[in-house]
Amino acid sequence: MGSVLALSSRPGRQNSPFPQDRPLSWWDRKDGRVSNPGSFDGLHRNCKDVFPQQIEGIKMVVNKTLSSFLKVNHTFHLSAVAPSTYRFHVEHLQSDTDSKQTDSPMLIGEMDSSGSLNAHSLFHLSERVRAKAVFQTQQSQFVTWQFETEYRGSDFTAAVTIANPDILRESVIVVAHFLQSVSPQLVLGGELVYHRGRAEEGGILTLAGQYSGPNWVATLNAGKGGAHASYYHRANKQIQVGVEFEASTRTQETTFSFGYQMDLPEANMVFRGMLDSRCIIGGVLEKRLCPLPATLIMGAFVNHRGDKLQVGLGVNVG
């Protein structure tokens, strides 16, 4: 299940405003010692980063660094299938000396033209303990509030998240994660999701495992709610491929996806493509417009089964 809330609807590269903790693969552990496995949410990130992020309409993002601790960006999106929006995003960067990543944001806020607000805060309480709080409103109503505490040992990660606690309605969602590095190649762990409301109460247990080879990573999550398997392979410095399989017991649906990423550093270009079992084919091309501080993004996705076509053009400045 992972985090209860993500700032972006697309998992993977932009599913969280905080630093992405990709699990260390075998080639990252050069000394052969067992290291921290990272967060539970990052188990499939190697594979997900290969897939293109769907783009539709015209989108422009303007990034501005105001100081060493403050960043802002403006996003304008003109869409033919959804209401056009404007988003204002601001980040106050982490200054805690205990933080291993000096650029990690501490406070983040985002508001769109409809008045909806996303607010995130991250605090490094110590070198191994960090806490995170998330609040989300939809126009004038609170829809999500969650609190997470994470502890990172030398070879394990444990985290607990409490989402939408409501004493009056007697409802709450609690998510517990645990990951253990068994060896430099093998990581095992699990996730327990408990939800309680006036009408129902229950829990879902999911077991997870990840095995890393010299240039590949295989990951599997399996539980009562279904299964999620992924395989990531780095063929060379320019080509990466990923395969995903997802099955849900609730919807009785299974999907199979294949994605790839091609880096062309001489041309300042990155291309990502995908194909899945729902007959959806898509690709996104990112071109750095040197010497300008801008990136041109072009994408197209075709749903052959639904006879739909989505084309997008974007510019990222700064």
N, C-alpha and C positions, 0 to 999 in steps of 0.2 A: 504493500500500500504506500509506504514511504511517507513523506510529509503530508499532513492533512491539507495544507494550503500551499499553492505555488503562485508566484506573482504572475507568471505567464502561463497560458494554457498549453503551450508546447513544452513537453518534457525534454530534458536533455540539456542543450547549451544554455538556455535562458530560463530554466525552471526555477531559479532562485537568484535573488539579488546578491546573496552572500557568496564568498569564494567557493568555487566548486572543488570538492574534495574527491578527486578521482582516485580510486583504489590503486595502490602501487602495483604495477605488473612486475613480472619476473625480471625484465631488463632494467627496471628502476632500482632493484635491490642488488646492487653490484657486489656488496660485501657478503651477501648470503645470509645476513641476519634476519630474524623475524621482526617485522616492523608493524606499526599501527595500520589496521586495514582500512581506515577512513570511515565514512558514514554509510549507513545502510542505503540511503538514497542514491549513493554514487556507484552501486554495484554494477548497474547496466550502462553507466555513462559513457564508457569507452565506445560501446556500440551505438548508442543514441546520438553521439556527436557526429557520426558519419552521415546520418540522414539529413536531408534538407528540411529547413523550416518553411512551412507553407506561407506563401505571400500572395496577396490578392489586392488589386487596385493600385493606387499610387500612394507611396509612403515616403516621408521625409523625416529624418532624425538629425537634429542639430545638437551636438555635444559641446559643452563649454566647461573648462576647468577654471574656477574662480580663484582658488588658492590650493595649497598643498593638502587641505582638509575638506574642501568643498567642491562638489561637481554637480552640474545641472544638465538636463537635456530636455528638448522640446520635440514632441512627436506629432506629426500631422498625417492623418490617414484618410484618404478618400476612397470609399468602397462602393461597389455597385450591388453588393448582396447584403450589406449591413450598414447601419447608420455611420456616417463619417464622424471621426472623433479627433480630439486634441488631448494630449497627455503631457503633463508637466511632472518631471521626475527630478528629485534632488537627493544627493548623498552627502552625509557628513562622515568623513573617513575615520577609521580606527586609529587612535593615538596611543593605545595601551602598549607599554613596552613588553608585556608578556605575550603579545600577539606575534606569531611567527610570520604573519603576512602583514606588512606595514600598510598595504593598500586596501586591506579588508574594510568594508564599510561598517560603521557603528550604528548610524541612524539613517533610515531611508524612508522617503515619503513619495507617493505618486497619486496625483489627482487627475481625473479626466473631465471632459466637458459636460458630462451628466452630473457631476458632483460626487461621484464615487471616489473613495479614498482607500489606498493601501498604505499601511504604515508598518515598518519592520525595525526592530532594534536588536543589536547583537552586542553582548558584553562578555569579554574574556575575564572571568572572575579569578582565574589563575592560569598557569601554563597548561594545565590539563582540563580545566573546567570552563565551559562557556554556557551562557544562557541566551535564549532568543525569545522574543515576544512578537506576535503578529496580530494586527487588527485590520479588519476590512469592513467597509461600509458600502452599501448600495444605495446611492442617493442619501436619504436621511435615516436609514435603518442599519443597525449593526447586523452583519451576517456571519462574521467569523471573528473569534478571538481565541488565541491559542498561546501556550507557554511551553517552552522546551528547555530541558537541561541535558547537557551532554558531557560525559567524562571520557577522556582518551588516555588509556594506559599505554605502556610500551608496546603491547601486542594485542590490545583489544579496545573496543569502543562500546560504551553503554549509553543509551539515551532514553528519556521518558518525555512524552508530549501529552499535554492535557488541552483538549479543544472544546470550545463552546460549553463550558460549565454553566449550568443554570439551576440554582437551588429551588426556585419557584416551580419550575417544570420538572424537576428531578431528572435532569438529563445531563449526560457528559460522555465524552469520547476520550479514551486513554490509549495511547500507542506506546509500546515498549520495544526497543531495538537492542540487539546485542550481536556483535561480530567478534570473532576470535581468529587470529592468525595461527593456524596449526603448524604451518611450515612456510618457508619463503614463497612457495607456489600455491598453497591451499588456504582458503579462508572459509570458515563455517559460521553460521549464525542463524538468527531467526527474528521474527516479528510477531508480537501479540497485540491484536486490536480488540479492545473491549468497549462496547457502547451500551448505554442504558438510557431508557426513556420510560414514559408512563405506559406505553403500549407494548414495548418489547425490551428485551435484554439479551445480550449474547456476546460471543467472542469468536475471533478467527485467528488461528495460529498458522503462520507461514514459515517454512524452513528455507534457508538459503545457503548456497555454496558457490564458490568461485575458484577456478583453477587457472593459473597463468603459465603459459609456455614462453619460449624465447621471443616470439613475436605474435602471440595470440592470447586471448582471454576468453574463457567459457564460463558463463554464469547461469544459474538455475534457481528460481524461486518456485516453490510448490506448497500448496496448502488446500484448505477446504474451499477457498474462494476461486481456485484455479491454478494455473501455472504460467510462468513467464521464463522463457529461455532465450539467451542471446549468445552470439559468437562474434568476436571481433578479431580481425586479422590484418596486420600491417605487412603488405607485400614488399614495399620498399619505401624510400623517403617520399615518393610522390603519391602512392596509391594505398588506400585503406578501404577495407570492405567490412560490412556488418550484416548479420542475419538475425532476425528476431522471430520468435514464435510465442503467441499469447493465446491462452484458452481461459474462458470464464464459465464457471458453473452457474452463475446467476443468469446470464444472458444466453447461455448455451451457444456461444459463438467462438470460433477460433480464427485467428489471422496469422498470416505468414508474410514477412516483409524482408526485402533485400535492399541494402543501400550501399553506396560507395562514395568515396571522396577522392578527388584528384587535385593535387597541388601543383601549380605551375609557377614556381617562384620567379623564373626569368620574365614571365609575362605579368607578374603580380596578380594572378588569378587563382581562384579556388572554385571548383565545380563539385556539386553534390547531386546525386541522383538516387531515385528509389523506384521500386516496383513491389506491389503487394498482391495478396490473394483476392482482394476486392476489385481487382482490375484497375487500380489507380497507378498511373505512371507520372512521375514528376521530376523536375530538376531545377536547381538554383545556381546561378553563376554570379560570383562576387569578383569584381574587378577594381583594384586599387588605382585611382586616377592620379598617379604621380606626375608632377610634384605637388599637386593639390592635396590638401588634407581631407580627402573624400573617397568614398567607396560606392561604386555603382552596383546595384543588386537587381538582377532580372530573373524571374521565375515563371514557370508554367506547370500546371497540374491538370491531367486529363483523367476523368472517371469514365471509363468505357462502359461500365455496367449502367451507370446513371446518366450517360450521355451529357456530361457536364464538363466545361472547360473553365479554368481559372488562370488568369494571367496577371502578373504583378510586376511593378517597377518601383524601385526604391533607391534613395540616395542617403548615405550616412556621412554626415559632415563632422569633422573633429575627431 
